[in-house]
Amino acid sequence: MRSRRIACLLLGLWMGAGLWMLWVAQANASAADRLLLAPNANAAAYLKSVGRVQMAPLAHYLAAEQNRSLFEVWGIVQIVLGGLFFFFLLFGTRFGKFPLVVALLMLLIVIGERVAVIPGMEMVGHHIDSNPDPSQRARTARDVLNYGYSMAEWGKFALGAVSAIYLIWQEKRRSVNPRNQVDMVDKADYRHIDR
């Protein structure tokens, strides 16, 4: 009973942190535009002297650089959380092979993201940020890597939902009739125990 709750907690932390990271990345991307359109009093004087047009590439570069560093750290955190979830299911519960296979697939997805997709996104992002007019090939590579990362994340979330449904269903299925799981002591052969 407790192991299912802990497994659900680990999975919920992992999925919740993933949704939070998507929100933070989107907020960082739009923060540069918000800063340029509605700066505070201190920044308004500086932006007026420098000019918004000259400041926009720097603000977008800083937001992109912050997102790249967040994704790099998040890739490592996901591997740790995925490993904890998988090994907890392996050693801390008595579930069958299905949740272990789902957890292992989720772990392999995040390892693939961290090893292949995130370094490629960083490399292409640095190339695009350093060139004022990037080539069509560089923009296509950026779009393909972003699409690959998004599909991997959606696949991980779908597997996480399957795992959560399985964990919740196991909980309800096993607690339907607990009397059937308890051996009755009051049998004819055990009368000598009650004396």
VEXTOR-824035 format. One line per field, with one value per residue: x, y, z of N, C-alpha, C in turn. Coordinates in pm, whole numbers, plus 50000, padded with zeros to 5 digits. Atoms other than C-alpha are relative to their C-alpha. Example, Ala and Ser with C-alpha at 12.3 -4.5 7.8 and 13.67 -1.06 7.14 Angstrom:
// residues 2
nc1: (50089 49918)
nc2: (49881 49881)
nc3: (50000 49994)
cac1: (51230 51367)
cac2: (49550 49894)
cac3: (50780 50714)
cc1: (50090 49923)
cc2: (50120 50109)
cc3: (50000 50073)
This chain:
// residues 195
nc1: (50082 49915 49910 50074 50009 49868 49980 50084 49937 49883 50048 50062 49894 49932 50088 50027 49880 49991 50095 49948 49888 50056 50052 49888 49936 50088 49996 49872 50002 50084 49954 49921 50096 50067 49904 49983 50124 50044 49892 50022 49948 49854 49963 50056 49903 49888 50049 50021 49869 49940 50095 50059 49961 49865 50002 50082 49923 49935 50101 50039 49886 49992 50110 49968 49889 50055 50075 49907 49941 50107 50024 49886 50016 50122 49970 49934 50098 50093 49935 50000 50138 50038 49930 50064 50131 49982 49942 50098 50095 49930 49962 50087 50138 50019 50074 49952 49904 50055 49956 49855 49970 50041 49902 49874 50016 49993 49860 49924 50035 49929 49857 49985 50010 49881 49880 50005 50080 49964 49875 50026 50072 49904 49907 50071 50041 49885 49970 50101 49987 49879 50016 50119 50090 49963 50041 50123 49960 49990 50136 50066 49942 50058 50140 50004 49959 50108 50111 49959 50007 50142 50059 49946 50067 50138 49995 49972 50121 50099 49960 50024 50144 50030 49948 50084 50128 49975 49976 50127 50088 49951 50044 50143 50030 49958 50069 50144 50053 49884 50027 49953 49855 49967 50035 50092 49944 50107 50028 50017 49869 49931 50077 49914 49932 50088 50027)
nc2: (49881 49883 49994 49941 49856 49942 50004 49893 49873 49981 49974 49868 49899 49998 49942 49861 49920 49989 49896 49873 49962 49949 49867 49909 49974 49909 49869 49936 49954 49880 49896 49902 49909 49919 49900 49897 49927 49929 50006 49921 49863 50001 50054 49916 49896 50065 50043 49881 49953 50101 50029 50133 50085 50050 50081 50121 50124 50036 50053 50133 50090 50034 50091 50130 50059 50048 50122 50110 50049 50069 50130 50087 50044 50080 50132 50077 50023 50102 50132 50039 50033 50121 50112 50026 50061 50136 50089 50020 50102 50129 50057 49960 50042 50135 49993 50087 49946 49889 49867 49990 49972 49861 49912 50011 49923 49859 49971 50000 49877 49883 50016 49963 49854 49937 50036 49967 49885 49875 49944 49950 49873 49898 49970 49926 49873 49909 49961 49906 49875 49927 49950 49915 50055 50141 50067 50079 50130 49984 49984 50131 50085 49955 50042 50147 50034 49958 50095 50126 49985 49994 50133 50084 49960 50047 50145 50025 49968 50104 50118 49968 50012 50144 50052 49949 50071 50137 49998 49972 50114 50108 49965 50025 50140 50085 49970 50016 50089 50044 50123 50114 50007 50043 50140 50017 50082 50081 50118 50120 50055 49908 49984 50016 49874 49909 50046)
nc3: (50000 49990 50115 50113 49976 50025 50145 50057 49964 50086 50135 50000 49994 50129 50102 49963 50028 50145 50042 49950 50088 50125 49972 49978 50130 50074 49933 50031 50139 50013 49908 50074 50067 49897 49952 50101 50022 49880 49901 49878 50012 50014 50131 50107 50035 50071 50130 50082 50048 50087 50107 49987 50114 49973 49877 50019 50018 49875 49907 50048 49979 49857 49969 50061 49924 49873 50030 50030 49875 49925 50061 49970 49861 49992 50055 49894 49894 50049 49994 49858 49961 50071 49937 49870 50024 50051 49899 49893 50047 50010 49870 49890 50019 50053 50125 50105 50096 50078 49956 50013 50141 50025 49933 50072 50124 49964 49969 50126 50072 49944 50028 50140 50008 49942 50075 50143 50043 49932 50054 50135 49987 49956 50108 50104 49941 49997 50138 50045 49924 50038 50137 50009 50102 50012 50123 49993 49943 49854 49947 50011 49895 49873 49995 49986 49863 49910 50019 49939 49855 49962 50015 49892 49876 50004 49982 49857 49925 50028 49923 49860 49975 49999 49874 49889 50004 49954 49855 49933 50024 49914 49864 49985 50028 49889 49876 50018 49899 49924 49925 50077 49989 49865 49974 49888 49896 49941 50081 49917 49960 49912 49875 49883 49974 49926 49861)
cac1: (50000 50269 50494 50222 50180 50554 50567 50277 50454 50778 50590 50386 50697 50862 50562 50482 50839 50831 50520 50676 50989 50779 50607 50939 51089 50787 50794 51165 51106 50829 51009 51244 50951 50775 51091 51126 50759 50692 51018 51032 51145 51516 51529 51315 51579 51852 51640 51559 51929 52037 51725 51487 51590 51955 51862 51618 51881 52066 51747 51644 51995 51995 51653 51764 52087 51894 51659 51953 52114 51779 51725 52075 52019 51667 51802 52024 51745 51511 51763 51791 51412 51358 51623 51470 51126 51248 51464 51192 50947 51211 51319 51046 50726 50584 50437 50473 50680 50442 50514 50885 50887 50696 50936 51236 51100 51053 51409 51546 51356 51511 51858 51812 51701 52002 52257 52133 51869 51973 52339 52216 51972 52254 52490 52234 52106 52455 52509 52180 52237 52586 52472 52240 52097 52115 52084 51769 51954 52027 51666 51542 51782 51653 51292 51361 51541 51266 51003 51201 51231 50859 50762 50994 50840 50485 50580 50723 50407 50188 50388 50370 49992 49976 50193 49983 49660 49811 49931 49591 49405 49625 49538 49165 49171 49353 49143 48801 48747 49021 48844 48942 49308 49295 49309 49021 49138 48803 48825 48749 49116 49216 48971 49254 49404 49100 49101)
cac2: (50000 50248 50154 50243 50582 50648 50538 50773 51053 51002 50989 51297 51493 51398 51484 51801 51925 51852 52066 52338 52333 52374 52673 52828 52789 52958 53236 53299 53325 53580 53769 53934 54075 54187 54365 54547 54643 54743 54805 54933 55289 55208 55001 55248 55522 55280 55136 55488 55577 55250 55185 54894 54766 54734 54578 54314 54065 54078 54024 53730 53584 53602 53435 53160 53107 53078 52823 52620 52604 52513 52231 52098 52086 51952 51667 51554 51596 51390 51107 51108 51117 50850 50630 50671 50584 50279 50138 50201 50005 49733 49692 49858 49715 49383 49499 49291 49361 49610 49912 49830 49829 50161 50319 50186 50332 50667 50652 50564 50857 51107 50957 50990 51351 51433 51253 51336 51609 51866 51895 51931 52202 52387 52361 52477 52746 52891 52888 53065 53319 53406 53462 53755 53583 53204 52970 52778 52458 52588 52697 52358 52180 52394 52318 51942 51929 52128 51898 51591 51722 51803 51457 51289 51492 51411 51043 51055 51225 50964 50680 50858 50878 50505 50430 50651 50488 50144 50238 50381 50088 49838 50020 49998 49646 49502 49673 49570 49278 49250 48961 48730 48807 48709 48342 48248 48104 47960 47637 47288 47186 47490 47442 47343 47697 47870 47675)
cac3: (50000 50101 49811 49560 49720 49709 49345 49263 49450 49255 48926 49016 49110 48784 48566 48761 48736 48363 48316 48529 48307 47993 48154 48264 47915 47759 48020 47956 47582 47626 47906 47658 47459 47778 47895 47566 47537 47898 48086 48443 48515 48548 48230 48031 48050 47941 47659 47539 47516 47354 47149 47156 46815 46921 47256 47120 46993 47326 47527 47307 47326 47707 47726 47485 47680 48006 47847 47717 48060 48221 47970 48034 48410 48364 48151 48440 48696 48477 48458 48838 48888 48622 48778 49123 48987 48795 49075 49331 49118 49071 49434 49641 49495 49387 49060 48751 48445 48282 48507 48499 48119 48111 48364 48172 47846 48018 48151 47806 47655 47896 47851 47474 47517 47732 47515 47164 47150 47411 47297 46937 47043 47220 46923 46668 46906 46953 46576 46509 46788 46661 46301 46235 45924 45977 45682 45601 45692 46045 46094 45971 46209 46497 46409 46376 46711 46884 46731 46839 47193 47204 47076 47327 47609 47495 47469 47821 47951 47778 47931 48267 48237 48153 48454 48683 48565 48622 48972 49066 48911 49099 49422 49361 49223 49520 49783 49650 49890 50152 50330 50047 50112 50480 50574 50796 51130 51233 51036 51163 51167 51371 51664 51894 51861 52009 52339)
cc1: (50087 50091 49931 49990 50134 50029 49918 50059 50120 49958 49936 50101 50069 49914 49968 50118 50019 49906 50047 50114 49949 49945 50112 50068 49916 50001 50131 50002 49917 50045 50081 49908 49929 50092 50014 49874 49957 50109 49964 50071 50151 50042 49949 50098 50116 49957 49978 50132 50063 49911 49951 50045 50138 50002 49926 50083 50070 49901 49956 50113 50010 49888 50028 50113 49952 49919 50092 50063 49896 49973 50115 49990 49878 50021 50065 49901 49899 50060 50001 49859 49952 50068 49942 49867 50016 50053 49908 49897 50065 50022 49900 49855 49997 49915 50061 50097 49949 50044 50151 50040 49964 50100 50134 49993 50008 50144 50085 49969 50078 50150 50027 49991 50129 50124 49997 49933 50047 50135 49984 49926 50094 50092 49932 49955 50114 50034 49900 50013 50122 49992 49874 49899 50036 49944 49870 50029 50007 49862 49922 50051 49943 49856 49987 50036 49893 49880 50033 49992 49855 49934 50051 49933 49855 49994 50025 49877 49892 50033 49981 49853 49958 50046 49916 49866 50018 50019 49869 49905 50041 49952 49854 49966 50034 49921 49849 49942 50117 49975 50049 50151 50044 49958 49911 50062 49896 49960 49995 50135 50073 49925 50090 50074 49915 49980 50070)
cc2: (50126 50013 50057 50151 50069 50001 50108 50137 50029 50034 50138 50113 50015 50068 50146 50092 50016 50106 50138 50049 50053 50142 50101 50034 50097 50140 50073 50055 50128 50114 50107 50100 50089 50110 50113 50085 50083 49993 50079 50135 50004 49952 50089 50108 49941 49957 50119 50049 49901 49974 49856 49905 49941 49906 49867 49874 49955 49940 49860 49899 49958 49903 49861 49930 49946 49873 49882 49945 49928 49861 49904 49946 49910 49860 49910 49967 49893 49860 49950 49959 49871 49877 49965 49928 49855 49907 49983 49897 49862 49937 50028 49956 49857 50002 49905 50073 50124 50137 50017 50033 50145 50097 49996 50076 50150 50041 50004 50124 50118 49988 50038 50151 50065 49974 50055 50134 50130 50056 50053 50132 50112 50041 50084 50136 50100 50048 50105 50133 50082 50056 50086 49950 49852 49938 49923 49864 50007 50017 49869 49906 50038 49953 49849 49960 50041 49906 49865 50005 50003 49862 49905 50034 49952 49849 49962 50029 49894 49872 50023 49990 49853 49939 50045 49928 49857 49997 50024 49882 49881 50023 49964 49853 49911 50027 49983 49913 49945 49873 49876 49982 49951 49854 49993 49903 49903 49887 49879 49946 50087 50021 49992 50131 50090 49960 50081)
cc3: (50000 49877 49878 50015 49972 49851 49932 50031 49911 49857 49990 50008 49865 49893 50030 49973 49849 49945 50045 49911 49867 50019 50017 49868 49917 50062 49972 49858 49985 50093 49928 49930 50101 50051 49899 49980 50121 50107 50126 49984 49978 49861 49886 49957 49921 49860 49907 49943 49902 49878 50011 49890 50023 50120 49981 49978 50129 50099 49958 50018 50146 50040 49943 50077 50135 49978 49971 50127 50086 49943 50028 50143 50014 49943 50105 50111 49957 50006 50145 50044 49932 50057 50136 49982 49954 50108 50121 49959 49997 50137 50112 49987 49947 49874 49900 49907 49927 50052 49992 49857 49967 50062 49928 49867 50027 50030 49874 49917 50054 49982 49854 49979 50046 49917 49857 49972 50063 49955 49857 50002 50042 49887 49891 50053 50006 49859 49950 50073 49958 49859 49991 49896 49980 49872 50022 50062 50152 50062 49996 50109 50136 50014 50019 50141 50101 49989 50063 50152 50047 49992 50109 50133 50002 50015 50145 50084 49977 50076 50150 50036 50005 50132 50119 50003 50050 50152 50076 49986 50087 50143 50019 49980 50119 50127 49988 50111 50083 50080 49924 50011 50138 50016 50123 50101 50055 49905 50093 50048 50100 50133 50122 50035 50088 50146 50102)
